[in-house]
């Protein structure tokens, strides 16, 4: 299995990719030791049912990118590896295999970085959401034919789809706790308001005036409800904005696939 630099050549999913990851995993743990927190198989070669460039992508999570300096000599002394600091993607990229025969891309990332969280989140979405997986597969099929000798253009053409999916799913994920907090705070506000209107002002609970407790409940319940309601509204707007972008990308993909099917007839 090898791919020339700059070439885009997709292959059907192969069980050997998982075996190659397992083989490289042992070597990477030996090179990184305790510096690595987690090493994960990412990219399309990790997803059954999706065509992929036959290059294994691996994410290595560290506490800080500076920690890589502690183990970099393991890679610089091995001629199979070359290192590139990719500041644009906030990672250190280790390439295994010669320029004309890439086998692995090893992405070293800060475990708390947005980049790392996005990569793992998107991989998990592809693993568990058939609709997203199918749309992504179709996108790769279309742009691989269009940019078969321009890997940079091929990679950049996937970004709009990936970013819109991430924005949709992160917004959806954040909306659940925001909605729960909004509901609880509204309940506290209404209970406090009811108590304020129905219980005598001089009534006490555990030595505290009920009116004082009600004021606190009204203040904090009201403020919490308004702030989380606004946050929920913003998340909903972000979700639908991203969904509109994603729907447009998917529609364009399907149009290209239908055009290709017609040309075959």
Phi and psi in degrees as GROMACS dihedral restraints (atoms count N, CA, C in turn):
[ dihedral_restraints ]
;  ai    aj    ak    al  type     phi  dphi    fc
    3     4     5     6     1  -155.6    20    10
    4     5     6     7     1   153.7    20    10
    6     7     8     9     1  -136.6    20    10
    7     8     9    10     1   132.2    20    10
    9    10    11    12     1   -72.1    20    10
   10    11    12    13     1   148.5    20    10
   12    13    14    15     1   -59.9    20    10
   13    14    15    16     1   132.2    20    10
   15    16    17    18     1    89.0    20    10
   16    17    18    19     1   -14.8    20    10
   18    19    20    21     1   -86.7    20    10
   19    20    21    22     1   142.4    20    10
   21    22    23    24     1  -114.9    20    10
   22    23    24    25     1   107.7    20    10
   24    25    26    27     1  -133.5    20    10
   25    26    27    28     1   109.1    20    10
   27    28    29    30     1   -89.6    20    10
   28    29    30    31     1   141.6    20    10
   30    31    32    33     1  -125.0    20    10
   31    32    33    34     1   154.3    20    10
   33    34    35    36     1   -61.8    20    10
   34    35    36    37     1   151.3    20    10
   36    37    38    39     1   -57.7    20    10
   37    38    39    40     1   137.3    20    10
   39    40    41    42     1  -127.7    20    10
   40    41    42    43     1   136.3    20    10
   42    43    44    45     1   -60.6    20    10
   43    44    45    46     1   -22.5    20    10
   45    46    47    48     1   -67.4    20    10
   46    47    48    49     1   -22.4    20    10
   48    49    50    51     1   -64.1    20    10
   49    50    51    52     1   -40.0    20    10
   51    52    53    54     1   -66.7    20    10
   52    53    54    55     1   -36.7    20    10
   54    55    56    57     1   -67.3    20    10
   55    56    57    58     1   -38.5    20    10
   57    58    59    60     1   -65.0    20    10
   58    59    60    61     1   -39.7    20    10
   60    61    62    63     1   -62.1    20    10
   61    62    63    64     1   -45.5    20    10
   63    64    65    66     1   -60.8    20    10
   64    65    66    67     1   -38.7    20    10
   66    67    68    69     1   -66.2    20    10
   67    68    69    70     1   -45.1    20    10
   69    70    71    72     1   -70.7    20    10
   70    71    72    73     1   -30.0    20    10
   72    73    74    75     1   -57.8    20    10
   73    74    75    76     1   -45.8    20    10
   75    76    77    78     1   -59.7    20    10
   76    77    78    79     1   -42.6    20    10
   78    79    80    81     1   -67.2    20    10
   79    80    81    82     1   -40.1    20    10
   81    82    83    84     1   -66.1    20    10
   82    83    84    85     1   -41.1    20    10
   84    85    86    87     1   -61.8    20    10
   85    86    87    88     1   -36.3    20    10
   87    88    89    90     1   -65.8    20    10
   88    89    90    91     1   -37.8    20    10
   90    91    92    93     1   -77.4    20    10
   91    92    93    94     1   -39.3    20    10
   93    94    95    96     1   -86.8    20    10
   94    95    96    97     1   -36.0    20    10
   96    97    98    99     1    59.7    20    10
   97    98    99   100     1  -137.0    20    10
   99   100   101   102     1   -72.8    20    10
  100   101   102   103     1    -8.8    20    10
  102   103   104   105     1   -66.3    20    10
  103   104   105   106     1   -33.1    20    10
  105   106   107   108     1   -85.3    20    10
  106   107   108   109     1   134.6    20    10
  108   109   110   111     1   -92.6    20    10
  109   110   111   112     1   -40.1    20    10
  111   112   113   114     1  -151.7    20    10
  112   113   114   115     1   140.9    20    10
  114   115   116   117     1  -125.7    20    10
  115   116   117   118     1   122.8    20    10
  117   118   119   120     1  -131.2    20    10
  118   119   120   121     1   144.6    20    10
  120   121   122   123     1   -80.0    20    10
  121   122   123   124     1   122.3    20    10
  123   124   125   126     1  -127.3    20    10
  124   125   126   127     1  -176.7    20    10
  126   127   128   129     1    77.1    20    10
  127   128   129   130     1   177.9    20    10
  129   130   131   132     1   -67.5    20    10
  130   131   132   133     1   -24.7    20    10
  132   133   134   135     1   -67.3    20    10
  133   134   135   136     1   -13.9    20    10
  135   136   137   138     1   -89.4    20    10
  136   137   138   139     1    -4.4    20    10
  138   139   140   141     1  -114.4    20    10
  139   140   141   142     1   115.4    20    10
  141   142   143   144     1   -67.1    20    10
  142   143   144   145     1   134.9    20    10
  144   145   146   147     1    97.1    20    10
  145   146   147   148     1    -1.1    20    10
  147   148   149   150     1  -119.1    20    10
  148   149   150   151     1   131.7    20    10
  150   151   152   153     1   -66.7    20    10
  151   152   153   154     1   150.8    20    10
  153   154   155   156     1  -151.5    20    10
  154   155   156   157     1   155.9    20    10
  156   157   158   159     1   -64.2    20    10
  157   158   159   160     1   135.7    20    10
  159   160   161   162     1   -75.3    20    10
  160   161   162   163     1    54.5    20    10
  162   163   164   165     1  -129.0    20    10
  163   164   165   166     1   128.1    20    10
  165   166   167   168     1   -82.5    20    10
  166   167   168   169     1   121.7    20    10
  168   169   170   171     1   -95.5    20    10
  169   170   171   172     1   131.9    20    10
  171   172   173   174     1  -130.9    20    10
  172   173   174   175     1   133.3    20    10
  174   175   176   177     1  -102.9    20    10
  175   176   177   178     1   126.6    20    10
  177   178   179   180     1  -112.3    20    10
  178   179   180   181     1   114.7    20    10
  180   181   182   183     1   -91.6    20    10
  181   182   183   184     1   129.7    20    10
  183   184   185   186     1  -127.3    20    10
  184   185   186   187     1   164.1    20    10
  186   187   188   189     1   -68.5    20    10
  187   188   189   190     1   -34.9    20    10
  189   190   191   192     1  -153.8    20    10
  190   191   192   193     1   138.9    20    10
  192   193   194   195     1   -59.0    20    10
  193   194   195   196     1   -27.3    20    10
  195   196   197   198     1   -64.3    20    10
  196   197   198   199     1   -22.3    20    10
  198   199   200   201     1   -64.5    20    10
  199   200   201   202     1   -20.7    20    10
  201   202   203   204     1   -63.4    20    10
  202   203   204   205     1   -26.8    20    10
  204   205   206   207     1   -58.5    20    10
  205   206   207   208     1   -26.2    20    10
  207   208   209   210     1   -70.5    20    10
  208   209   210   211     1   -24.1    20    10
  210   211   212   213     1  -123.7    20    10
  211   212   213   214     1     1.8    20    10
  213   214   215   216     1   -60.4    20    10
  214   215   216   217     1   -29.8    20    10
  216   217   218   219     1   -62.5    20    10
  217   218   219   220     1   -26.5    20    10
  219   220   221   222     1   -63.8    20    10
  220   221   222   223     1   -30.1    20    10
  222   223   224   225     1   -92.6    20    10
  223   224   225   226     1   -38.2    20    10
  225   226   227   228     1   -67.4    20    10
  226   227   228   229     1   -25.0    20    10
  228   229   230   231     1   -87.3    20    10
  229   230   231   232     1    -5.6    20    10
  231   232   233   234     1  -107.1    20    10
  232   233   234   235     1   114.8    20    10
  234   235   236   237     1   -65.7    20    10
  235   236   237   238     1   -11.3    20    10
  237   238   239   240     1   -75.3    20    10
  238   239   240   241     1   -16.3    20    10
  240   241   242   243     1  -114.2    20    10
  241   242   243   244     1   149.4    20    10
  243   244   245   246     1  -136.1    20    10
  244   245   246   247     1   147.1    20    10
  246   247   248   249     1  -116.0    20    10
  247   248   249   250     1   137.6    20    10
  249   250   251   252     1  -137.4    20    10
  250   251   252   253     1   122.3    20    10
  252   253   254   255     1   -82.9    20    10
  253   254   255   256     1   114.2    20    10
  255   256   257   258     1  -103.4    20    10
  256   257   258   259     1    85.0    20    10
  258   259   260   261     1   -66.9    20    10
  259   260   261   262     1   -26.6    20    10
  261   262   263   264     1   -64.2    20    10
  262   263   264   265     1   -35.9    20    10
  264   265   266   267     1  -103.3    20    10
  265   266   267   268     1     9.1    20    10
  267   268   269   270     1    54.0    20    10
  268   269   270   271     1    51.1    20    10
  270   271   272   273     1  -153.7    20    10
  271   272   273   274     1   166.9    20    10
  273   274   275   276     1  -109.7    20    10
  274   275   276   277     1   123.8    20    10
  276   277   278   279     1  -102.3    20    10
  277   278   279   280     1   123.8    20    10
  279   280   281   282     1  -109.6    20    10
  280   281   282   283     1   124.1    20    10
  282   283   284   285     1  -106.1    20    10
  283   284   285   286     1   133.3    20    10
  285   286   287   288     1  -113.1    20    10
  286   287   288   289     1   132.6    20    10
  288   289   290   291     1   105.1    20    10
  289   290   291   292     1   152.4    20    10
  291   292   293   294     1   -66.4    20    10
  292   293   294   295     1   170.2    20    10
  294   295   296   297     1   -57.7    20    10
  295   296   297   298     1   -32.8    20    10
  297   298   299   300     1   -96.6    20    10
  298   299   300   301     1     5.7    20    10
  300   301   302   303     1  -149.9    20    10
  301   302   303   304     1    66.5    20    10
  303   304   305   306     1   -72.1    20    10
  304   305   306   307     1   136.7    20    10
  306   307   308   309     1  -119.5    20    10
  307   308   309   310     1   -37.8    20    10
  309   310   311   312     1  -137.7    20    10
  310   311   312   313     1   144.3    20    10
  312   313   314   315     1  -117.9    20    10
  313   314   315   316     1   119.6    20    10
  315   316   317   318     1  -110.9    20    10
  316   317   318   319     1   114.5    20    10
  318   319   320   321     1  -101.0    20    10
  319   320   321   322     1   110.9    20    10
  321   322   323   324     1   -92.8    20    10
  322   323   324   325     1   122.5    20    10
  324   325   326   327     1  -138.7    20    10
  325   326   327   328     1   151.9    20    10
  327   328   329   330     1   -66.9    20    10
  328   329   330   331     1   128.2    20    10
  330   331   332   333     1   -63.9    20    10
  331   332   333   334     1   -23.6    20    10
  333   334   335   336     1   -94.3    20    10
  334   335   336   337     1     0.5    20    10
  336   337   338   339     1   -76.5    20    10
  337   338   339   340     1   152.7    20    10
  339   340   341   342     1   -61.9    20    10
  340   341   342   343     1   -37.7    20    10
  342   343   344   345     1   -57.0    20    10
  343   344   345   346     1   -49.1    20    10
  345   346   347   348     1   -64.6    20    10
  346   347   348   349     1   -45.3    20    10
  348   349   350   351     1   -62.2    20    10
  349   350   351   352     1   -40.1    20    10
  351   352   353   354     1   -64.6    20    10
  352   353   354   355     1   -43.3    20    10
  354   355   356   357     1   -61.6    20    10
  355   356   357   358     1   -46.6    20    10
  357   358   359   360     1   -69.4    20    10
  358   359   360   361     1   -39.5    20    10
  360   361   362   363     1   -64.0    20    10
  361   362   363   364     1   -43.7    20    10
  363   364   365   366     1   -66.4    20    10
  364   365   366   367     1   -40.4    20    10
  366   367   368   369     1   -59.0    20    10
  367   368   369   370     1   -44.1    20    10
  369   370   371   372     1   -66.2    20    10
  370   371   372   373     1   -35.0    20    10
  372   373   374   375     1   -62.6    20    10
  373   374   375   376     1   -44.1    20    10
  375   376   377   378     1   -64.0    20    10
  376   377   378   379     1   -36.2    20    10
  378   379   380   381     1   -67.3    20    10
  379   380   381   382     1   -34.9    20    10
  381   382   383   384     1  -112.8    20    10
  382   383   384   385     1    -9.5    20    10
  384   385   386   387     1  -118.2    20    10
  385   386   387   388     1   106.0    20    10
  387   388   389   390     1   -64.2    20    10
  388   389   390   391     1   -37.1    20    10
  390   391   392   393     1   -63.7    20    10
  391   392   393   394     1   -47.4    20    10
  393   394   395   396     1   -64.0    20    10
  394   395   396   397     1   -41.6    20    10
  396   397   398   399     1   -60.7    20    10
  397   398   399   400     1   -44.4    20    10
  399   400   401   402     1   -66.6    20    10
  400   401   402   403     1   -41.8    20    10
  402   403   404   405     1   -64.7    20    10
  403   404   405   406     1   -39.0    20    10
  405   406   407   408     1   -67.7    20    10
  406   407   408   409     1   -40.2    20    10
  408   409   410   411     1   -60.1    20    10
  409   410   411   412     1   -45.0    20    10
  411   412   413   414     1   -63.8    20    10
  412   413   414   415     1   -40.5    20    10
  414   415   416   417     1   -60.6    20    10
  415   416   417   418     1   -47.5    20    10
  417   418   419   420     1   -60.8    20    10
  418   419   420   421     1   -39.2    20    10
  420   421   422   423     1   -61.5    20    10
  421   422   423   424     1   -44.3    20    10
  423   424   425   426     1   -68.8    20    10
  424   425   426   427     1   -49.7    20    10
  426   427   428   429     1   -77.6    20    10
  427   428   429   430     1   -22.2    20    10
  429   430   431   432     1   -66.4    20    10
  430   431   432   433     1   -36.1    20    10
  432   433   434   435     1   -72.0    20    10
  433   434   435   436     1   -36.5    20    10
  435   436   437   438     1   -73.2    20    10
  436   437   438   439     1   -36.1    20    10
  438   439   440   441     1  -123.7    20    10
  439   440   441   442     1    51.0    20    10
  441   442   443   444     1   -65.4    20    10
  442   443   444   445     1   -19.6    20    10
  444   445   446   447     1  -122.4    20    10
  445   446   447   448     1    21.7    20    10
  447   448   449   450     1  -139.9    20    10
  448   449   450   451     1    84.9    20    10
  450   451   452   453     1   -64.8    20    10
  451   452   453   454     1   -34.7    20    10
  453   454   455   456     1   -63.5    20    10
  454   455   456   457     1   -43.0    20    10
  456   457   458   459     1   -68.0    20    10
  457   458   459   460     1   -37.3    20    10
  459   460   461   462     1   -59.9    20    10
  460   461   462   463     1   -46.9    20    10
  462   463   464   465     1   -66.5    20    10
  463   464   465   466     1   -42.8    20    10
  465   466   467   468     1   -67.4    20    10
  466   467   468   469     1   -28.0    20    10
  468   469   470   471     1   -72.1    20    10
  469   470   471   472     1   -13.3    20    10
  471   472   473   474     1   -89.9    20    10
  472   473   474   475     1   -15.9    20    10
  474   475   476   477     1   -63.1    20    10
  475   476   477   478     1   -42.3    20    10
  477   478   479   480     1   -61.4    20    10
  478   479   480   481     1   -43.6    20    10
  480   481   482   483     1   -63.2    20    10
  481   482   483   484     1   -49.1    20    10
  483   484   485   486     1   -62.7    20    10
  484   485   486   487     1   -46.2    20    10
  486   487   488   489     1   -65.1    20    10
  487   488   489   490     1   -38.0    20    10
  489   490   491   492     1   -67.5    20    10
  490   491   492   493     1   -38.8    20    10
  492   493   494   495     1   -64.1    20    10
  493   494   495   496     1   -45.9    20    10
  495   496   497   498     1   -62.1    20    10
  496   497   498   499     1   -42.5    20    10
  498   499   500   501     1   -62.9    20    10
  499   500   501   502     1   -42.6    20    10
  501   502   503   504     1   -61.5    20    10
  502   503   504   505     1   -48.2    20    10
  504   505   506   507     1   -74.9    20    10
  505   506   507   508     1   -37.7    20    10
  507   508   509   510     1   -64.8    20    10
  508   509   510   511     1   -39.7    20    10
  510   511   512   513     1   -63.8    20    10
  511   512   513   514     1   -42.9    20    10
  513   514   515   516     1   -63.9    20    10
  514   515   516   517     1   -41.6    20    10
  516   517   518   519     1   -64.8    20    10
  517   518   519   520     1   -42.9    20    10
  519   520   521   522     1   -72.5    20    10
  520   521   522   523     1   -24.9    20    10
  522   523   524   525     1   -68.0    20    10
  523   524   525   526     1   -32.2    20    10
  525   526   527   528     1   -61.7    20    10
  526   527   528   529     1   -56.2    20    10
  528   529   530   531     1   -64.8    20    10
  529   530   531   532     1   -33.3    20    10
  531   532   533   534     1   -63.8    20    10
  532   533   534   535     1   -41.5    20    10
  534   535   536   537     1   -67.5    20    10
  535   536   537   538     1   -37.6    20    10
  537   538   539   540     1   -64.8    20    10
  538   539   540   541     1   -45.9    20    10
  540   541   542   543     1   -63.1    20    10
  541   542   543   544     1   -40.0    20    10
  543   544   545   546     1   -62.4    20    10
  544   545   546   547     1   -42.2    20    10
  546   547   548   549     1   -65.5    20    10
  547   548   549   550     1   -43.8    20    10
  549   550   551   552     1   -65.5    20    10
  550   551   552   553     1   -44.2    20    10
  552   553   554   555     1   -66.7    20    10
  553   554   555   556     1   -36.0    20    10
  555   556   557   558     1   -65.4    20    10
  556   557   558   559     1   -39.7    20    10
  558   559   560   561     1   -61.5    20    10
  559   560   561   562     1   -44.7    20    10
  561   562   563   564     1   -61.8    20    10
  562   563   564   565     1   -42.6    20    10
  564   565   566   567     1   -61.8    20    10
  565   566   567   568     1   -46.6    20    10
  567   568   569   570     1   -68.0    20    10
  568   569   570   571     1   -40.1    20    10
  570   571   572   573     1   -63.6    20    10
  571   572   573   574     1   -42.2    20    10
  573   574   575   576     1   -64.9    20    10
  574   575   576   577     1   -39.5    20    10
  576   577   578   579     1   -66.0    20    10
  577   578   579   580     1   -43.5    20    10
  579   580   581   582     1   -61.5    20    10
  580   581   582   583     1   -45.3    20    10
  582   583   584   585     1   -64.0    20    10
  583   584   585   586     1   -39.5    20    10
  585   586   587   588     1   -62.5    20    10
  586   587   588   589     1   -34.8    20    10
  588   589   590   591     1   -87.1    20    10
  589   590   591   592     1   -21.8    20    10
  591   592   593   594     1  -111.2    20    10
  592   593   594   595     1   -22.8    20    10
  594   595   596   597     1   -97.5    20    10
  595   596   597   598     1   137.0    20    10
  597   598   599   600     1   -55.1    20    10
  598   599   600   601     1   145.8    20    10
  600   601   602   603     1   -64.5    20    10
  601   602   603   604     1   -28.8    20    10
  603   604   605   606     1   -91.5    20    10
  604   605   606   607     1     5.2    20    10
  606   607   608   609     1   -69.4    20    10
  607   608   609   610     1   147.8    20    10
  609   610   611   612     1  -127.8    20    10
  610   611   612   613     1   150.2    20    10
  612   613   614   615     1  -130.7    20    10
  613   614   615   616     1   118.6    20    10
  615   616   617   618     1    53.5    20    10
  616   617   618   619     1    35.5    20    10
  618   619   620   621     1    87.1    20    10
  619   620   621   622     1    -4.6    20    10
  621   622   623   624     1  -103.6    20    10
  622   623   624   625     1   137.8    20    10
  624   625   626   627     1   -64.6    20    10
  625   626   627   628     1   133.2    20    10
  627   628   629   630     1   -59.6    20    10
  628   629   630   631     1   -36.9    20    10
  630   631   632   633     1   -61.2    20    10
  631   632   633   634     1   -37.4    20    10
  633   634   635   636     1   -68.3    20    10
  634   635   636   637     1   -41.6    20    10
  636   637   638   639     1   -62.9    20    10
  637   638   639   640     1   -40.7    20    10
  639   640   641   642     1   -64.3    20    10
  640   641   642   643     1   -39.0    20    10
  642   643   644   645     1   -63.6    20    10
  643   644   645   646     1   -42.3    20    10
  645   646   647   648     1   -62.8    20    10
  646   647   648   649     1   -44.6    20    10
  648   649   650   651     1   -62.8    20    10
  649   650   651   652     1   -40.7    20    10
  651   652   653   654     1   -65.7    20    10
  652   653   654   655     1   -42.2    20    10
  654   655   656   657     1   -66.7    20    10
  655   656   657   658     1   -56.1    20    10
  657   658   659   660     1   -71.8    20    10
  658   659   660   661     1   -37.1    20    10
  660   661   662   663     1   -64.4    20    10
  661   662   663   664     1   -42.1    20    10
  663   664   665   666     1   -67.7    20    10
  664   665   666   667     1   -47.2    20    10
  666   667   668   669     1   -62.4    20    10
  667   668   669   670     1   -45.6    20    10
  669   670   671   672     1   -63.2    20    10
  670   671   672   673     1   -41.2    20    10
  672   673   674   675     1   -64.5    20    10
  673   674   675   676     1   -46.6    20    10
  675   676   677   678     1   -62.5    20    10
  676   677   678   679     1   -45.8    20    10
  678   679   680   681     1   -66.4    20    10
  679   680   681   682     1   -42.9    20    10
  681   682   683   684     1   -73.8    20    10
  682   683   684   685     1   -29.6    20    10
  684   685   686   687     1   -66.5    20    10
  685   686   687   688     1   -41.0    20    10
  687   688   689   690     1   -64.6    20    10
  688   689   690   691     1   -43.9    20    10
  690   691   692   693     1   -61.0    20    10
  691   692   693   694     1   -41.6    20    10
  693   694   695   696     1   -63.9    20    10
  694   695   696   697     1   -39.0    20    10
  696   697   698   699     1   -63.4    20    10
  697   698   699   700     1   -41.4    20    10
  699   700   701   702     1   -64.3    20    10
  700   701   702   703     1   -42.3    20    10
  702   703   704   705     1   -63.4    20    10
  703   704   705   706     1   -40.1    20    10
  705   706   707   708     1   -64.2    20    10
  706   707   708   709     1   -42.4    20    10
  708   709   710   711     1   -63.2    20    10
  709   710   711   712     1   -42.2    20    10
  711   712   713   714     1   -63.4    20    10
  712   713   714   715     1   -40.0    20    10
  714   715   716   717     1   -61.4    20    10
  715   716   717   718     1   -50.1    20    10
  717   718   719   720     1   -71.6    20    10
  718   719   720   721     1   -29.4    20    10
  720   721   722   723     1   -65.8    20    10
  721   722   723   724     1   -45.2    20    10
  723   724   725   726     1   -66.6    20    10
  724   725   726   727     1   -37.3    20    10
  726   727   728   729     1   -63.6    20    10
  727   728   729   730     1   -39.1    20    10
  729   730   731   732     1   -62.4    20    10
  730   731   732   733     1   -42.7    20    10
  732   733   734   735     1   -64.3    20    10
  733   734   735   736     1   -45.5    20    10
  735   736   737   738     1   -64.2    20    10
  736   737   738   739     1   -41.4    20    10
  738   739   740   741     1   -61.2    20    10
  739   740   741   742     1   -39.0    20    10
  741   742   743   744     1   -66.1    20    10
  742   743   744   745     1   -40.4    20    10
  744   745   746   747     1   -64.2    20    10
  745   746   747   748     1   -46.1    20    10
  747   748   749   750     1   -63.2    20    10
  748   749   750   751     1   -41.9    20    10
  750   751   752   753     1   -61.5    20    10
  751   752   753   754     1   -39.9    20    10
  753   754   755   756     1   -65.1    20    10
  754   755   756   757     1   -40.5    20    10
  756   757   758   759     1   -61.0    20    10
  757   758   759   760     1   -49.2    20    10
  759   760   761   762     1   -63.2    20    10
  760   761   762   763     1   -34.7    20    10
  762   763   764   765     1   -64.3    20    10
  763   764   765   766     1   -42.4    20    10
  765   766   767   768     1   -65.4    20    10
  766   767   768   769     1   -40.0    20    10
  768   769   770   771     1   -66.6    20    10
  769   770   771   772     1   -42.0    20    10
  771   772   773   774     1   -64.6    20    10
  772   773   774   775     1   -39.0    20    10
  774   775   776   777     1   -63.6    20    10
  775   776   777   778     1   -40.9    20    10
  777   778   779   780     1   -65.5    20    10
  778   779   780   781     1   -40.5    20    10
  780   781   782   783     1   -64.2    20    10
  781   782   783   784     1   -39.4    20    10
  783   784   785   786     1   -65.9    20    10
  784   785   786   787     1   -36.5    20    10
  786   787   788   789     1   -68.8    20    10
  787   788   789   790     1   -21.4    20    10
  789   790   791   792     1   -80.2    20    10
  790   791   792   793     1   -18.8    20    10
